[in-house]
């Protein structure tokens, strides 16, 4: 059962939050692991795009840069 089945529309918010926190997590990759388990490793594309605009020189693992 996926996060969407359990959380419904809130799954979008959860994936966005996990993406944001995974992008700054320098520790044990907890948030990236949660994305892997709950969303098959797919980062939230809109959050990645917003991060790229906010920090154009940064590399975000879930994004295309």
Secondary structure, 3 states (H helix, E strand, C coil): CCHHHHHCCHHHHHHHHHHHHHHHCCCCCHHHHHHHHHHCCCCCHHHHHHHHHHCCCCCCCCCCC
